[in-house]
Amino acid sequence: MATLNQLKDALKDALDKRGTLNELKAKVRSEVYSAIDDTKGVAKPEPSEETEIINELIREYLKFNNYRNTLSVMIPETGIGEVTKKTRTQIAEKLSVTETRESREL
């Protein structure tokens, strides 16, 4: 008969092979950050415009590469929320980047 440790290891291996383990870890981290922020009772300071742009660039990168777990932790930690304050066009203009037809399709 399998021991408790063997069952834990088998479950961990099964979740890891299915890709579920990393999703669960990211969800737990995200919930921990949210719970900590809720208990502080102190509002986060408004980020500078540079920080907003950097966060939006990182968010776009994570979305493009389908790094959902990392993004699920980043959103509550940075407070950027699901709705962006700056559009892709606004960011490109601010950075003096000219979009091409290929980059618009991303």
C-alpha positions in Angstrom: 0.0 0.0 0.0 1.2 3.5 -0.9 2.4 5.8 1.9 1.1 9.3 2.3 4.4 10.7 0.9 4.2 8.5 -2.1 0.6 9.7 -2.8 1.7 13.3 -2.4 4.5 12.8 -4.8 2.3 11.0 -7.3 -0.3 13.8 -7.1 2.4 16.5 -7.5 3.9 14.7 -10.6 0.5 14.3 -12.2 -0.4 18.0 -11.7 3.0 19.0 -12.9 2.7 16.9 -16.1 -0.7 18.5 -16.8 0.6 22.0 -16.3 -1.8 22.5 -13.5 0.7 22.8 -10.7 2.2 26.1 -12.0 -1.2 27.5 -12.5 -2.2 26.7 -8.9 1.0 28.2 -7.5 0.4 31.4 -9.5 -3.2 31.6 -8.3 -2.1 31.2 -4.7 0.5 33.9 -5.1 -2.0 36.2 -6.7 -4.5 35.6 -3.9 -1.9 36.1 -1.2 -0.9 39.5 -2.8 -4.6 40.5 -2.9 -5.2 39.5 0.7 -2.1 41.4 1.9 -3.2 44.5 0.0 -6.7 44.2 1.4 -5.5 44.0 5.0 -3.1 47.0 4.7 -5.9 49.5 4.3 -3.4 51.9 2.7 -3.9 52.9 -0.9 -1.0 52.4 -3.3 0.5 55.6 -4.6 -0.3 56.5 -8.1 2.4 55.3 -10.4 4.4 57.7 -12.5 3.7 57.9 -16.2 7.0 56.0 -16.9 6.0 53.2 -14.5 2.6 53.0 -16.2 4.2 52.7 -19.6 6.7 50.1 -18.4 3.9 48.0 -16.8 1.8 48.2 -19.9 4.8 47.0 -22.0 5.4 44.2 -19.7 1.7 43.2 -19.6 1.6 43.2 -23.4 4.7 41.0 -23.5 3.3 38.6 -21.0 -0.1 38.4 -22.9 1.7 38.0 -26.3 3.8 35.1 -25.0 0.8 33.6 -23.1 2.4 33.8 -19.7 -0.9 33.8 -17.9 0.4 32.7 -14.6 3.0 35.5 -14.4 0.4 38.0 -15.5 -2.1 36.8 -12.9 0.4 37.7 -10.2 1.6 40.9 -11.9 -1.9 42.5 -12.2 -2.8 42.6 -8.5 0.7 43.3 -7.4 1.1 46.4 -9.6 -2.5 47.4 -9.4 -2.8 47.9 -13.1 -6.1 46.1 -13.4 -7.5 44.5 -16.5 -8.4 47.8 -18.2 -5.3 49.7 -19.4 -5.1 53.4 -18.9 -3.0 53.9 -22.0 -3.6 52.5 -25.4 -1.0 50.9 -27.5 -1.1 53.9 -29.8 -0.6 56.3 -26.9 2.4 54.2 -25.7 4.0 54.2 -29.2 3.6 57.9 -29.5 5.1 58.6 -26.0 8.1 56.4 -26.9 8.4 57.9 -30.4 8.0 54.4 -31.9 6.5 54.1 -35.4 4.2 51.2 -35.7 4.5 49.1 -38.9 1.7 47.1 -40.5 3.3 43.9 -39.0 3.6 45.3 -35.5 -0.1 46.5 -35.5 -1.2 43.0 -36.1 0.4 41.8 -32.9 
